[in-house]
C-alpha cells in the first residue's frame, strides 16, 4: 500500500488469510451480473484506429493482410517477413517478461506492438515463427556471437538476418544459406590466416584505403547491398569486420529460442475508461524493477544513431519506446455501470435506495461484492487504485487482487474507516496484461463513493497510426464483442518472484515435472481448466516443445464435458529437438464457459514443453457498440495541434490535414459521452 492509506486494527484483521480468501472466492464460471441488470453496452471491444501510412500488425491475421499479397512467390513471402521484422524490431537490449524460453519475449506480434526492440535471437525466432505460420519451413542457427534464421524455398535454405539487417546473394541472385556464407568466409580466411579471430586486424583491413578495404574480402559479402560505402550495416553498430567473425565457422549449430504465438491487440473500452498511447516515453521500461540496463532506444531518435535506418523501412515515429496510460474512472453514479463488472452481488445504488453512497450494501447480513477485470493489450508498468469508501458503524471493506483469473487472491487493503484511499498496485500488476480486483463491503451503510484506476503502460511507437504532411485518411473499427482469457506462465519455477509460473494455474499433472513440463514416464499429461466470463467462441493454444524421438509427441486436446471425453485437435510431433505447434479450435458447444485444455505426451527419449499459451476467446455478455471518441495530438513547427473525431459507427473513416510534417505526440481513445 502507499499514499494516504490509513487502516486501523480491528478483529476483522485477525481473520486468517485462507479463511478470508475462502469467504471471498466466487465460482469463476460465467458472468454473474444480476439478471435484472438494465440493457446497455458495458464494453466496446477490438477498438482500432489505423493510418494509411502504417501497416496493421495488431494480430497475426492483420500482419498477414498487411505484408503477404496474393500471387507472391515463396521468396517474396520470405522477404516480406524479413522486412516486417526489420521494420518493427530494433536490435537492442531485450525486454524480459520471464514467460518464454530464455526469459525474453519471443511472440512476434507482441514484440512488434508492445516493445519494438530485442536481440538477434528474438528477431530470428520472429522470422521462424512467421515463416511457419505461412506454412514455410524455417529454422535458426547460432553462429559466433550471433543468431540468424533461415527460410526454405525452391529446394534450399536462405539466411535472412532481421536484426543486423542483411542477407547475401550469390552471383546468380540466389540468397545464400548460413552454411554457404560460412564456407565463403572460411575459404577466404584460409588465404588470410592472420585475420581469423583477430578483431583489431579485421577492423584495420575493413577501413584500409579510406574504408574500402572490405571490398577485397569474400565476393559473397562484397556483393551485399546492405553495407554502406564504408562497409557498415544499416544501423551502424556492426560492419564487415563483425560479419567476418560471426561466419568464421568457429561456432555453428542449430538452436531455437522458443517462440510463443497468440498475442493480439484487443483494445476494450468501458464507460469511464481512457487509453492514451504516446509517441514519447517517461523513461519507463519493463526491466526497470530488475535493475537491468535500459534499452538504448529508450532515448533514441528515429533517423539518427542506431535508428538511422528506420525511416527507410517506413518508420514515422519520433522514437521507438512509448509510455502510455490506461485510466478507468468508474462511473459509479451511472446505473448502467454494473454492466462493466464481472460480479455485482448484494449491491444497491443510491438511485435505487434514494440516499447513501453511489453503490452500497443491499442486505446488511451478507457481503456485497464488486469484481472486475483490467485487461490490457500493453504491459503494465505501474498501477494505482484510488478508492473512496463510506463505512457504516459495524462495517468494513476489503480489496483483493488476482492475476490468475480468480484462482487465487492477494489482499491489497482492509478498510474500516470512511475516507479516500490511494493503493499502490504496482507490486501486484507489474509485467501483467490482465488482473482482477474485488471490493467486498460489509455492514449497513457501507459503500463506495469513488473508484479510479491508473496505470503506466509500455508500447512500441512504431505501429501507432502516425500522420504525414498533407491529407491523411484514418480508419476506425470496433470488432465483435469478444474478450480473451489467457493462460501463459513460465515453466521455470525460479521465475516465481518475477512472473506467474505454470503451477499458478493449478494444472493437473500426470507423470509431468512442473519444471519445463518434462515427462517422467512413458506417458503423461498436463491439463488446464479454462473458464471465461461469457460463452467461448474459440480456443487458441499450443506450445514450444521438445520431442527428441520419432515416437515422442504431444497431443493437443480439448474437452467440454469435464474431461469425460477429449478431442485431439493436432499433434506436436517428433523427432524435434525444438518444435512449435499452435492451433485454433472453434467447434465449441453453444454457451460453453468452461473447458479443459490438455497436452498429452508420449515419450521414448525426451519430451518436454518450454513454453505454452492458451487463449480462450469469448463473447462479452454486455459487449456491443457505442460511439468512440478519438483524439490526435501532434506538433507542426513547434505549434500544438489537435483533432477529435467521434466514431458513431463500428466502421468508418475520417481525415486529418497537416500543413507541415507533424511530430506525433499522443493518440487517445475513450467512449464518447452520450
C-alpha positions as CSV (number, residue, x, y, z in Angstrom):
1,X,0.0,0.0,0.0
2,X,1.1,3.6,-0.5
3,X,-0.2,7.1,-0.5
4,X,-2.7,8.2,2.1
5,X,-3.9,4.8,3.3
6,X,-4.8,4.7,6.9
7,X,-6.2,1.5,8.2
8,X,-6.6,0.7,11.9
9,X,-6.6,-2.7,13.5
10,X,-9.9,-4.5,14.0
11,X,-10.8,-8.0,14.9
12,X,-11.7,-8.4,11.2
13,X,-8.0,-8.1,10.5
14,X,-7.4,-11.2,12.7
15,X,-9.3,-13.4,10.3
16,X,-6.8,-15.9,8.8
17,X,-5.9,-15.1,5.2
18,X,-7.0,-18.5,4.0
19,X,-10.4,-18.1,5.6
20,X,-10.7,-14.6,4.1
21,X,-9.9,-15.9,0.7
22,X,-12.4,-18.7,1.1
23,X,-15.1,-16.2,2.1
24,X,-14.4,-14.0,-0.9
25,X,-14.0,-16.7,-3.5
26,X,-16.8,-17.0,-6.0
27,X,-17.1,-19.6,-8.8
28,X,-15.4,-18.3,-12.0
29,X,-17.9,-19.8,-14.5
30,X,-19.9,-17.2,-16.4
31,X,-20.7,-13.6,-15.9
32,X,-22.9,-13.4,-12.8
33,X,-24.2,-9.9,-13.2
34,X,-27.8,-9.7,-11.9
35,X,-30.4,-10.9,-14.3
36,X,-32.4,-7.7,-13.7
37,X,-29.5,-5.6,-14.9
38,X,-30.5,-2.8,-17.3
39,X,-30.0,-3.3,-21.0
40,X,-27.0,-1.5,-22.5
41,X,-23.4,-1.8,-23.5
42,X,-20.8,-2.4,-20.8
43,X,-17.8,-2.7,-23.1
44,X,-16.7,-2.0,-26.7
45,X,-14.1,-4.4,-28.0
46,X,-11.4,-4.5,-30.6
47,X,-11.2,-0.8,-31.0
48,X,-8.8,0.0,-33.7
49,X,-7.5,3.2,-35.4
50,X,-5.4,2.8,-38.5
51,X,-3.4,5.2,-40.7
52,X,-3.0,4.6,-44.4
53,X,0.8,5.1,-43.9
54,X,1.4,2.5,-41.2
55,X,0.8,-1.3,-41.6
56,X,-1.6,-3.0,-39.3
57,X,0.3,-5.7,-37.2
58,X,-2.2,-6.0,-34.4
59,X,-2.7,-9.7,-34.9
60,X,-1.2,-12.5,-37.0
61,X,-4.1,-12.2,-39.4
62,X,-3.7,-8.4,-39.7
63,X,0.1,-8.8,-40.2
64,X,-0.6,-11.3,-43.0
65,X,-3.0,-9.0,-44.7
66,X,-0.5,-6.1,-44.5
67,X,2.6,-7.9,-45.8
68,X,1.5,-11.0,-47.7
69,X,-0.1,-10.4,-51.0
70,X,-1.9,-12.8,-53.4
71,X,0.4,-14.3,-56.0
72,X,3.6,-13.8,-54.1
73,X,6.4,-16.3,-54.7
74,X,7.9,-18.1,-51.7
75,X,10.9,-15.8,-51.9
76,X,8.7,-12.8,-52.0
77,X,6.9,-14.0,-48.9
78,X,10.1,-14.7,-47.1
79,X,11.4,-11.2,-47.9
80,X,8.1,-9.7,-46.7
81,X,8.6,-11.5,-43.4
82,X,12.1,-10.1,-43.2
83,X,11.1,-6.6,-43.9
84,X,8.3,-6.7,-41.3
85,X,10.8,-7.8,-38.6
86,X,13.4,-5.2,-39.7
87,X,10.7,-2.5,-39.5
88,X,9.3,-3.4,-36.1
89,X,12.2,-4.9,-34.1
90,X,15.3,-2.8,-33.4
91,X,18.4,-4.5,-32.3
92,X,18.8,-3.6,-28.6
93,X,18.9,-4.9,-25.0
94,X,15.9,-7.3,-24.9
95,X,12.7,-6.9,-22.9
96,X,12.2,-9.7,-20.4
97,X,8.8,-10.9,-19.3
98,X,10.1,-14.3,-17.9
99,X,7.4,-16.2,-19.7
100,X,9.2,-17.7,-22.7
101,X,12.2,-19.9,-23.2
102,X,15.3,-17.9,-22.2
103,X,13.0,-15.3,-20.4
104,X,13.0,-12.9,-23.4
105,X,9.8,-12.0,-25.4
106,X,9.5,-14.3,-28.4
107,X,6.0,-13.7,-29.7
108,X,6.4,-11.7,-32.9
109,X,3.1,-9.9,-32.7
110,X,3.6,-9.0,-29.1
111,X,7.2,-7.8,-29.8
112,X,6.0,-5.6,-32.7
113,X,3.3,-3.9,-30.7
114,X,4.5,-3.8,-27.1
115,X,8.2,-3.4,-27.4
116,X,9.7,-2.8,-30.9
117,X,13.2,-3.9,-29.8
118,X,15.2,-7.1,-28.9
119,X,18.2,-9.2,-29.5
120,X,19.2,-11.3,-32.5
121,X,17.7,-14.4,-31.0
122,X,14.3,-12.7,-30.9
123,X,14.5,-11.4,-34.5
124,X,15.5,-14.9,-35.6
125,X,12.6,-16.5,-33.7
126,X,10.2,-13.9,-35.2
127,X,11.2,-14.9,-38.7
128,X,10.9,-18.6,-37.9
129,X,7.5,-18.1,-36.3
130,X,6.1,-16.0,-39.1
131,X,7.5,-18.3,-41.7
132,X,6.0,-21.4,-40.2
133,X,2.7,-19.5,-39.8
134,X,2.7,-19.2,-43.6
135,X,3.4,-22.9,-44.0
136,X,7.1,-22.4,-44.8
137,X,10.0,-24.4,-43.3
138,X,12.2,-22.3,-41.1
139,X,15.0,-22.8,-38.6
140,X,17.5,-20.9,-36.5
141,X,21.3,-21.1,-36.2
142,X,23.7,-20.0,-33.6
143,X,26.9,-18.6,-35.1
144,X,29.7,-16.8,-33.4
145,X,28.2,-14.1,-31.1
146,X,25.0,-14.0,-33.2
147,X,21.8,-15.9,-34.0
148,X,20.3,-15.9,-37.5
149,X,17.3,-17.6,-39.2
150,X,16.9,-19.5,-42.4
151,X,13.8,-20.0,-44.5
152,X,13.4,-22.8,-47.1
153,X,12.2,-22.4,-50.6
154,X,13.0,-23.7,-54.1
155,X,14.8,-26.7,-52.7
156,X,17.3,-24.9,-50.4
157,X,17.8,-22.7,-47.3
158,X,18.3,-19.0,-47.3
159,X,19.6,-16.8,-44.5
160,X,17.6,-13.6,-43.7
161,X,19.0,-11.6,-40.8
162,X,16.4,-9.3,-39.4
163,X,18.4,-7.9,-36.5
164,X,21.6,-6.7,-38.2
165,X,19.6,-6.2,-41.4
166,X,21.3,-8.2,-44.2
167,X,21.2,-11.2,-46.5
168,X,23.7,-12.2,-49.1
169,X,23.1,-13.1,-52.8
170,X,25.1,-15.4,-55.0
171,X,26.2,-14.1,-58.4
172,X,23.1,-15.8,-59.9
173,X,20.9,-13.8,-57.5
174,X,20.0,-16.7,-55.1
175,X,20.1,-15.8,-51.4
176,X,22.8,-17.7,-49.6
177,X,22.3,-20.1,-46.7
178,X,24.2,-19.9,-43.4
179,X,26.5,-22.8,-44.4
180,X,27.3,-21.2,-47.8
181,X,28.2,-17.9,-46.0
182,X,30.4,-19.8,-43.6
183,X,32.0,-21.6,-46.5
184,X,32.8,-18.3,-48.3
185,X,34.2,-16.6,-45.3
186,X,36.2,-19.7,-44.1
187,X,37.7,-20.1,-47.6
188,X,38.8,-16.5,-47.7
189,X,40.3,-16.7,-44.2
190,X,42.4,-19.7,-45.2
191,X,44.1,-17.3,-47.5
192,X,44.4,-14.7,-44.8
193,X,45.1,-16.7,-41.6
194,X,46.4,-13.7,-39.7
195,X,42.9,-12.2,-39.8
196,X,41.0,-15.2,-38.4
197,X,39.6,-14.3,-35.0
198,X,41.6,-11.1,-34.9
199,X,39.1,-8.3,-34.3
200,X,41.7,-5.5,-34.4
201,X,43.2,-6.8,-37.7
202,X,39.9,-7.2,-39.3
203,X,38.9,-3.7,-38.4
204,X,42.1,-2.4,-39.8
205,X,41.6,-4.3,-43.1
206,X,38.0,-3.1,-43.2
207,X,39.0,0.6,-43.1
208,X,42.0,0.3,-45.3
209,X,42.0,2.6,-48.3
210,X,39.5,5.0,-46.8
211,X,37.0,2.4,-45.6
212,X,37.2,0.4,-48.9
213,X,39.4,-2.5,-47.8
214,X,36.3,-4.6,-47.0
215,X,35.5,-4.8,-50.7
216,X,38.6,-7.0,-51.2
217,X,37.0,-9.6,-48.9
218,X,34.8,-12.6,-49.9
219,X,32.9,-11.8,-53.0
220,X,29.6,-13.0,-51.5
221,X,29.9,-10.3,-48.9
222,X,31.2,-7.7,-51.3
223,X,28.0,-8.0,-53.3
224,X,25.8,-7.3,-50.3
225,X,23.8,-4.1,-50.8
226,X,23.2,-3.6,-47.1
227,X,26.8,-2.5,-46.4
228,X,27.2,1.2,-46.9
229,X,30.1,2.6,-48.9
230,X,32.1,2.4,-45.7
231,X,31.2,-1.3,-45.1
232,X,28.9,-0.6,-42.2
233,X,25.4,-2.3,-41.9
234,X,22.3,-0.1,-41.8
235,X,22.2,0.5,-38.0
236,X,25.8,1.5,-37.9
237,X,26.5,-0.9,-35.0
238,X,28.1,-3.7,-37.0
239,X,30.1,-3.8,-40.1
240,X,32.0,-6.1,-42.5
241,X,34.6,-6.9,-39.8
242,X,31.9,-8.3,-37.5
243,X,30.3,-10.4,-40.2
244,X,33.7,-11.9,-40.9
245,X,33.9,-13.1,-37.3
246,X,30.3,-14.2,-37.0
247,X,30.6,-16.5,-40.0
248,X,34.1,-17.8,-39.5
249,X,32.8,-21.3,-38.6
250,X,34.1,-21.3,-35.1
251,X,30.6,-21.5,-33.8
252,X,27.9,-23.2,-35.8
253,X,24.9,-25.2,-34.6
254,X,21.1,-25.3,-34.9
255,X,19.3,-23.8,-31.9
256,X,15.9,-22.1,-31.4
257,X,14.9,-19.6,-28.8
258,X,11.4,-20.9,-28.3
259,X,8.6,-18.7,-29.5
260,X,5.0,-18.2,-28.5
261,X,2.0,-17.3,-30.6
262,X,-1.4,-16.0,-29.7
263,X,-1.0,-12.4,-28.5
264,X,-3.4,-9.9,-30.2
265,X,-4.1,-6.2,-29.7
266,X,-7.6,-6.0,-28.4
267,X,-8.4,-2.6,-27.0
268,X,-11.5,-2.7,-24.9
269,X,-13.2,0.4,-23.6
270,X,-15.8,0.7,-20.8
271,X,-17.6,3.9,-19.8
272,X,-15.0,5.9,-18.0
273,X,-12.0,4.1,-19.5
274,X,-9.4,6.0,-21.4
275,X,-6.3,4.7,-23.2
276,X,-3.5,7.1,-24.1
277,X,-0.7,5.9,-26.3
278,X,2.2,8.3,-26.7
279,X,4.9,8.9,-29.3
280,X,7.3,9.6,-26.4
281,X,8.2,7.9,-23.1
282,X,8.8,8.8,-19.5
283,X,11.9,6.6,-19.1
284,X,9.9,3.6,-18.0
285,X,10.5,0.1,-19.3
286,X,9.7,-3.5,-18.5
287,X,13.1,-4.4,-17.0
288,X,13.4,-1.3,-14.7
289,X,12.5,-3.2,-11.5
290,X,15.2,-5.8,-12.2
291,X,17.9,-3.1,-12.1
292,X,18.6,-4.1,-15.7
293,X,20.1,-1.7,-18.2
294,X,17.6,0.3,-20.1
295,X,17.5,-0.3,-23.9
296,X,19.4,2.3,-25.9
297,X,16.3,3.1,-28.0
298,X,14.6,4.4,-24.8
299,X,16.2,7.7,-25.7
300,X,16.9,7.1,-29.3
301,X,15.6,9.2,-32.2
302,X,14.3,7.7,-35.4
303,X,16.7,8.7,-38.3
304,X,19.8,9.1,-36.1
305,X,22.3,7.0,-34.2
306,X,21.5,3.3,-34.4
307,X,17.9,4.1,-35.5
308,X,19.2,5.9,-38.6
309,X,17.9,3.2,-40.9
310,X,14.3,3.2,-39.6
311,X,12.8,5.8,-42.0
312,X,13.9,3.6,-44.9
313,X,11.5,1.0,-43.6
314,X,8.6,3.4,-43.2
315,X,9.0,4.5,-39.6
316,X,7.2,7.8,-39.0
317,X,7.5,7.9,-35.2
318,X,10.0,10.2,-33.5
319,X,11.3,7.4,-31.3
320,X,10.7,3.7,-30.6
321,X,9.6,3.2,-27.0
322,X,6.3,4.6,-25.9
323,X,4.9,5.0,-22.4
324,X,1.1,5.5,-22.3
325,X,-1.6,5.4,-19.6
326,X,-4.7,3.4,-19.0
327,X,-7.2,5.1,-16.8
328,X,-10.5,3.8,-15.6
329,X,-12.7,6.3,-13.7
330,X,-15.5,4.0,-12.8
331,X,-18.8,5.9,-13.2
332,X,-20.4,4.6,-10.0
333,X,-23.3,7.0,-10.3
334,X,-24.4,5.6,-13.6
335,X,-26.9,2.9,-13.1
336,X,-25.5,1.1,-16.1
337,X,-22.0,0.9,-14.6
338,X,-22.9,-2.6,-13.3
339,X,-22.7,-3.9,-16.9
340,X,-18.9,-3.5,-16.7
341,X,-18.5,-5.7,-13.7
342,X,-17.9,-9.5,-13.5
343,X,-19.6,-9.6,-10.1
344,X,-22.3,-7.2,-8.8
345,X,-23.7,-9.0,-5.8
346,X,-25.8,-7.7,-3.0
347,X,-25.3,-4.2,-4.3
348,X,-27.9,-1.4,-4.4
349,X,-27.4,2.1,-5.9
350,X,-28.1,5.4,-4.3
351,X,-30.6,6.0,-7.2
352,X,-32.5,2.8,-6.2
353,X,-32.4,3.4,-2.4
354,X,-32.8,7.2,-2.6
355,X,-29.8,8.0,-0.4
356,X,-26.3,7.0,0.6
357,X,-23.1,6.4,-1.4
358,X,-23.4,5.7,-5.2
359,X,-23.1,1.9,-4.6
360,X,-23.7,0.3,-1.2
361,X,-24.5,-2.9,0.6
362,X,-28.1,-4.0,-0.1
363,X,-28.7,-6.6,2.7
364,X,-26.6,-5.9,5.8
365,X,-26.4,-9.5,6.9
366,X,-24.2,-10.6,3.9
367,X,-21.2,-9.2,2.0
368,X,-21.6,-7.1,-1.1
369,X,-19.1,-7.9,-3.9
370,X,-17.9,-5.9,-6.8
371,X,-15.4,-7.7,-9.1
372,X,-14.0,-6.6,-12.4
373,X,-11.2,-7.3,-14.9
374,X,-8.5,-5.0,-16.1
375,X,-7.3,-6.5,-19.4
376,X,-4.7,-4.5,-21.3
377,X,-3.1,-5.0,-24.7
378,X,0.1,-3.4,-23.4
379,X,2.2,-4.5,-20.5
380,X,1.6,-2.8,-17.1
381,X,4.5,-0.9,-15.6
382,X,2.6,0.6,-12.6
383,X,-0.8,0.7,-11.0
384,X,-2.7,2.9,-8.6
385,X,-6.2,2.4,-7.2
386,X,-7.9,5.4,-5.7
387,X,-10.9,4.5,-3.7
388,X,-13.5,6.5,-1.8
389,X,-15.1,4.4,1.0
390,X,-18.1,5.1,3.3
391,X,-18.0,2.6,6.1
392,X,-21.1,2.0,8.3
393,X,-21.0,1.7,12.1
394,X,-20.4,-2.1,12.0
395,X,-19.0,-2.1,8.5
396,X,-15.7,-2.8,6.8
397,X,-14.2,-3.2,3.3
398,X,-11.6,-5.5,1.7
399,X,-9.7,-5.0,-1.5
400,X,-8.2,-8.2,-3.0
401,X,-6.2,-8.8,-6.2
402,X,-5.9,-11.8,-8.6
403,X,-3.5,-12.3,-11.5
404,X,-4.6,-15.8,-12.4
405,X,-8.2,-15.3,-13.3
406,X,-9.6,-15.6,-9.8
407,X,-7.9,-18.9,-8.8
408,X,-6.0,-17.1,-6.0
409,X,-6.5,-13.8,-4.3
410,X,-4.0,-11.5,-2.6
411,X,-5.0,-8.9,-0.1
412,X,-4.3,-5.3,-1.1
413,X,-6.1,-3.4,1.8
414,X,-8.6,-3.7,4.6
415,X,-10.6,-0.6,5.4
416,X,-12.6,0.2,8.5
417,X,-12.9,4.0,8.3
418,X,-14.6,6.3,5.8
419,X,-12.3,8.3,3.6
420,X,-10.2,8.5,0.5
421,X,-7.5,5.8,-0.1
422,X,-4.7,5.5,-2.5
423,X,-3.4,2.0,-3.0
424,X,-0.2,1.1,-4.9
425,X,-0.9,-1.9,-7.2
426,X,2.5,-1.9,-8.9
427,X,3.9,-4.8,-6.9
428,X,0.9,-6.8,-7.9
429,X,0.3,-5.9,-11.6
430,X,3.9,-5.1,-12.9
431,X,4.6,-7.1,-16.1
432,X,1.0,-8.3,-16.3
433,X,-1.6,-7.8,-19.1
434,X,-4.7,-8.7,-17.1
435,X,-5.8,-8.9,-13.5
436,X,-9.0,-8.8,-11.4
437,X,-9.9,-6.7,-8.4
438,X,-12.6,-7.3,-5.8
439,X,-14.0,-4.9,-3.4
440,X,-16.0,-6.6,-0.7
441,X,-18.2,-4.5,1.5
442,X,-19.8,-5.5,4.9
443,X,-22.4,-3.8,7.1
444,X,-25.3,-1.5,6.7
445,X,-24.3,1.9,5.4
446,X,-21.1,0.7,3.8
447,X,-20.5,1.6,0.2
448,X,-18.2,3.3,-2.3
449,X,-18.2,7.0,-3.2
450,X,-15.5,6.8,-5.9
451,X,-13.3,4.2,-7.8
452,X,-10.4,5.1,-10.1
453,X,-7.5,3.1,-11.5
454,X,-4.5,4.4,-13.4
455,X,-1.6,2.5,-15.0
456,X,1.6,3.3,-16.9
457,X,2.0,1.0,-19.8
458,X,4.7,0.3,-22.3
459,X,4.1,0.1,-26.1
460,X,6.1,0.5,-29.3
461,X,5.7,3.8,-31.1
462,X,6.4,2.1,-34.5
463,X,2.9,0.6,-35.2
464,X,0.9,3.6,-34.0
465,X,-1.2,5.2,-36.7
466,X,1.0,8.2,-37.5
467,X,0.3,11.2,-39.7
468,X,2.2,12.7,-42.6
469,X,2.3,16.1,-44.2
470,X,-0.8,16.7,-46.3
471,X,-4.1,14.7,-46.3
472,X,-4.3,11.7,-44.0
473,X,-7.1,9.1,-44.2
474,X,-7.7,7.3,-40.9
475,X,-10.0,4.4,-40.4
476,X,-11.8,3.4,-37.3
477,X,-13.3,0.0,-36.5
478,X,-14.7,-1.9,-33.5
479,X,-14.9,-5.6,-33.9
480,X,-17.1,-8.3,-32.5
481,X,-17.7,-8.0,-28.7
482,X,-15.1,-10.6,-27.9
483,X,-12.7,-10.7,-24.9
484,X,-9.9,-13.2,-24.2
485,X,-8.8,-15.1,-21.2
486,X,-5.1,-16.0,-21.5
487,X,-3.2,-18.7,-19.6
488,X,0.6,-18.2,-20.1
489,X,3.2,-18.8,-17.5
490,X,6.8,-19.7,-17.0
491,X,7.8,-23.4,-16.9
492,X,10.9,-22.3,-14.9
493,X,10.0,-22.3,-11.1
494,X,12.9,-19.9,-10.5
495,X,10.8,-17.2,-12.1
496,X,8.1,-17.3,-9.4
497,X,9.2,-13.9,-7.9
498,X,9.0,-12.2,-11.3
499,X,6.2,-13.8,-13.1
500,X,3.4,-16.4,-13.0
501,X,4.6,-19.9,-13.2
502,X,2.8,-22.9,-14.5
503,X,1.6,-24.1,-11.2
504,X,-0.2,-20.8,-10.6
505,X,-2.9,-22.0,-13.0
506,X,-3.4,-25.2,-11.0
507,X,-2.8,-27.7,-13.8
508,X,-3.4,-31.4,-13.3
509,X,0.0,-33.0,-13.8
510,X,0.2,-36.7,-14.5
511,X,3.8,-38.0,-14.8
512,X,4.9,-34.5,-15.6
513,X,7.5,-32.4,-13.7
514,X,6.4,-28.8,-13.4
515,X,9.9,-27.7,-14.3
516,X,9.9,-27.5,-18.2
517,X,6.8,-29.7,-18.1
518,X,9.0,-32.8,-18.6
519,X,7.5,-36.2,-18.9
520,X,8.7,-38.5,-16.1
521,X,7.3,-41.7,-17.6
522,X,6.4,-43.1,-21.0
523,X,3.1,-41.3,-21.0
524,X,1.7,-38.3,-19.1
525,X,-0.3,-35.1,-19.4
526,X,-0.8,-31.6,-18.2
527,X,-4.4,-30.3,-18.1
528,X,-5.5,-26.8,-17.6
529,X,-9.0,-25.7,-16.7
530,X,-10.1,-22.6,-18.6
531,X,-13.1,-20.5,-17.6
532,X,-14.5,-17.5,-19.4
533,X,-16.9,-14.7,-18.2
534,X,-19.1,-15.3,-21.3
535,X,-19.7,-18.0,-23.9
536,X,-16.5,-19.2,-25.6
537,X,-16.1,-18.7,-29.4
538,X,-12.6,-20.0,-29.9
539,X,-9.7,-21.8,-28.2
540,X,-6.3,-20.9,-29.5
541,X,-3.4,-22.7,-27.9
542,X,-0.1,-24.5,-28.3
543,X,3.4,-24.9,-27.2
544,X,7.1,-24.7,-28.0
545,X,8.4,-28.2,-27.2
546,X,10.9,-31.0,-27.4
547,X,10.1,-34.4,-28.7
548,X,13.5,-35.9,-29.4
549,X,12.5,-39.3,-30.8
550,X,10.3,-40.1,-33.7
551,X,7.8,-41.7,-31.3
552,X,7.8,-38.8,-28.9
553,X,4.9,-36.3,-29.2
554,X,2.4,-34.1,-27.5
555,X,-1.3,-34.4,-28.4
556,X,-3.1,-31.0,-28.2
557,X,-6.6,-31.8,-26.8
558,X,-9.8,-30.1,-25.6
559,X,-12.7,-31.3,-23.5
560,X,-16.1,-29.6,-22.9
561,X,-17.6,-32.2,-20.6
562,X,-15.3,-32.0,-17.6
563,X,-12.8,-34.5,-19.0
564,X,-15.1,-37.4,-19.8
565,X,-14.1,-37.1,-23.5
566,X,-11.1,-35.3,-25.1
567,X,-10.8,-34.3,-28.7
568,X,-7.3,-34.2,-30.3
569,X,-7.0,-31.0,-32.3
570,X,-3.5,-31.6,-33.6
571,X,-0.2,-33.3,-32.6
572,X,3.2,-31.7,-31.8
573,X,5.2,-34.5,-33.3
574,X,8.8,-35.7,-33.1
575,X,11.6,-36.0,-33.8
576,X,12.1,-32.4,-32.8
577,X,14.9,-31.0,-30.6
578,X,13.0,-27.8,-30.9
579,X,9.4,-27.6,-32.3
580,X,6.3,-25.5,-32.1
581,X,2.7,-26.2,-32.6
582,X,-0.1,-23.6,-32.2
583,X,-3.7,-24.3,-33.2
584,X,-7.2,-22.9,-33.2
585,X,-10.4,-24.7,-32.3
586,X,-13.9,-23.2,-32.9
587,X,-16.3,-26.2,-32.8
588,X,-17.4,-25.3,-29.2
589,X,-20.8,-26.1,-27.8
590,X,-23.1,-23.1,-27.5
591,X,-23.0,-21.2,-24.2
592,X,-19.8,-23.0,-23.0
593,X,-17.9,-21.1,-20.4
594,X,-15.6,-23.9,-19.1
595,X,-13.2,-26.2,-21.0
596,X,-10.2,-28.4,-20.3
597,X,-7.1,-28.0,-22.5
598,X,-4.7,-30.9,-22.3
599,X,-1.2,-31.6,-23.5
600,X,-1.0,-35.4,-23.6
601,X,2.6,-36.6,-24.0
602,X,4.2,-39.8,-25.2
603,X,7.9,-40.3,-24.5
604,X,10.6,-42.8,-25.6
605,X,13.6,-40.4,-25.3
606,X,13.0,-36.8,-24.1
607,X,9.7,-34.9,-24.2
608,X,9.0,-31.6,-22.6
609,X,7.3,-28.2,-23.1
610,X,9.4,-25.0,-22.8
611,X,6.5,-22.5,-23.4
612,X,2.8,-22.8,-23.6
613,X,0.0,-20.3,-24.2
614,X,-3.8,-20.8,-24.1
615,X,-6.2,-18.1,-25.3
616,X,-9.9,-18.5,-24.8
617,X,-11.9,-16.0,-26.8
618,X,-15.4,-15.4,-25.5
619,X,-18.4,-13.2,-26.1
620,X,-18.7,-10.4,-23.7
621,X,-22.1,-10.7,-22.0
622,X,-22.7,-6.9,-22.1
623,X,-20.5,-6.2,-25.2
624,X,-21.6,-4.1,-28.0
625,X,-21.0,-0.8,-29.8
626,X,-21.4,2.8,-28.7
627,X,-19.7,5.9,-30.1
628,X,-15.9,6.2,-29.5
629,X,-14.0,9.4,-29.2
630,X,-10.6,9.6,-30.9
631,X,-8.2,12.4,-30.1
632,X,-4.9,13.0,-32.0
633,X,-2.3,15.4,-30.6
634,X,0.8,16.5,-32.6
635,X,3.0,19.4,-33.3
636,X,3.7,21.3,-36.5
637,X,6.7,23.6,-36.4
638,X,6.5,23.7,-32.6
639,X,2.8,24.6,-32.6
640,X,0.5,22.1,-30.8
641,X,-2.3,20.7,-32.9
642,X,-5.3,18.6,-32.0
643,X,-8.1,16.7,-33.9
644,X,-11.0,15.0,-32.3
645,X,-13.3,12.6,-34.1
646,X,-16.3,10.8,-32.7
647,X,-16.9,7.5,-34.4
648,X,-20.7,6.8,-34.5
649,X,-20.5,3.6,-36.4
650,X,-18.5,0.4,-35.9
651,X,-16.5,1.1,-39.1
652,X,-15.9,4.5,-40.6
653,X,-13.1,6.7,-41.8
654,X,-12.1,10.3,-41.2
655,X,-9.5,12.8,-42.4
656,X,-6.8,14.9,-40.8
657,X,-4.8,17.5,-42.8
658,X,-1.3,18.6,-41.7
659,X,0.2,21.7,-43.2
660,X,3.7,20.7,-42.3
661,X,5.5,17.5,-41.3
662,X,3.9,16.5,-38.0
663,X,5.7,15.5,-34.8
664,X,3.4,13.0,-33.3
665,X,2.5,13.2,-29.6
666,X,-0.5,11.2,-28.4
667,X,-3.5,9.1,-29.5
668,X,-6.4,8.9,-27.1
669,X,-9.4,6.6,-27.3
670,X,-12.4,6.6,-25.0
671,X,-16.1,6.2,-25.2
672,X,-17.9,9.3,-26.1
673,X,-20.3,10.9,-23.6
674,X,-23.9,10.2,-24.5
